[in-house]
């Protein structure tokens, strides 16, 4: 077992706290959206860049997302269906030792 498990939040499941896999380039480097983030960098108002995205049949809300993270990491809904760590049969005994 990894001892760093004890550093995680016991109220959340293990799956919800694991680092996501590499799931694509950051939005600002994604070939599909680079053009629009460059518009913002050049000083064009965000609304003008959003209008250009609508014109190009893309979702303008992309510009409201974090350009440093991939699109997939920001649009996937992370369903947390596991038990909290403190109740997980595999780890509960370790969290009881902390009390």
C-alpha positions in Angstrom: 0.0 0.0 0.0 1.1 3.6 -0.7 1.5 5.5 2.6 0.5 8.7 0.8 -3.1 7.5 0.9 -3.2 8.9 4.5 -2.5 12.4 3.1 -5.7 12.3 1.0 -9.1 13.5 2.1 -10.8 10.7 4.0 -14.2 12.1 3.1 -13.6 11.5 -0.6 -13.1 8.3 -2.6 -9.7 7.3 -3.8 -10.7 7.5 -7.5 -11.8 11.2 -7.1 -8.4 12.1 -5.7 -6.1 10.3 -8.1 -4.3 12.5 -10.7 -6.0 12.3 -14.1 -4.1 10.7 -16.9 -2.6 12.8 -19.7 -5.6 13.4 -21.8 -4.5 15.8 -24.5 -2.7 19.1 -25.1 -3.6 22.2 -23.1 -6.4 24.2 -24.8 -4.1 27.0 -25.8 -1.9 24.4 -27.7 -4.8 22.4 -29.1 -4.7 22.9 -32.9 -8.4 23.4 -33.0 -8.4 26.3 -30.6 -4.9 27.9 -30.9 -6.1 30.5 -33.3 -8.7 31.9 -30.8 -6.3 31.9 -27.8 -3.9 33.8 -30.0 -6.6 36.4 -30.7 -6.9 36.9 -27.0 -3.2 37.2 -26.5 -3.0 39.8 -29.3 -5.5 41.9 -27.3 -8.7 41.2 -29.2 -11.8 41.4 -26.9 -13.0 38.0 -25.7 -16.4 38.6 -27.2 -14.8 39.1 -30.6 -12.9 35.8 -30.3 -16.1 34.1 -29.2 -17.9 35.5 -32.2 -15.2 34.0 -34.5 -15.7 30.7 -32.8 -19.4 30.8 -33.4 -18.7 31.7 -37.1 -16.4 28.7 -37.3 -19.1 26.5 -35.7 -17.2 25.9 -32.5 -18.4 26.2 -28.9 -17.4 29.7 -27.7 -17.5 28.7 -24.0 -14.1 27.0 -24.6 -12.6 30.5 -24.1 -14.0 30.5 -20.6 -12.1 27.4 -19.6 -8.6 27.1 -18.3 -6.2 27.3 -21.3 -3.5 25.4 -19.3 -5.7 22.3 -19.0 -6.9 19.9 -21.8 -10.5 20.1 -23.0 -11.1 16.5 -22.0 -10.0 17.1 -18.4 -12.4 20.0 -18.2 -15.5 18.5 -19.9 -15.5 15.0 -18.5 -17.9 14.6 -15.6 -16.0 12.9 -12.8 -18.6 10.6 -11.3 -17.4 9.8 -7.8 -19.2 6.5 -7.1 -16.6 5.0 -4.7 -16.8 5.0 -0.9 -15.0 7.7 1.1 -11.5 6.5 2.0 -12.4 6.4 5.7 -15.1 3.8 4.8 -13.3 1.9 2.1 -12.7 -1.6 3.4 -9.2 -1.5 2.0 -8.1 1.6 3.8 -10.5 2.2 6.7 -8.3 0.5 9.3 -5.5 2.9 8.6 -7.7 6.0 9.0 -8.9 4.5 12.3 -5.3 4.4 13.5 -5.0 8.1 13.0 -7.8 8.9 15.6 
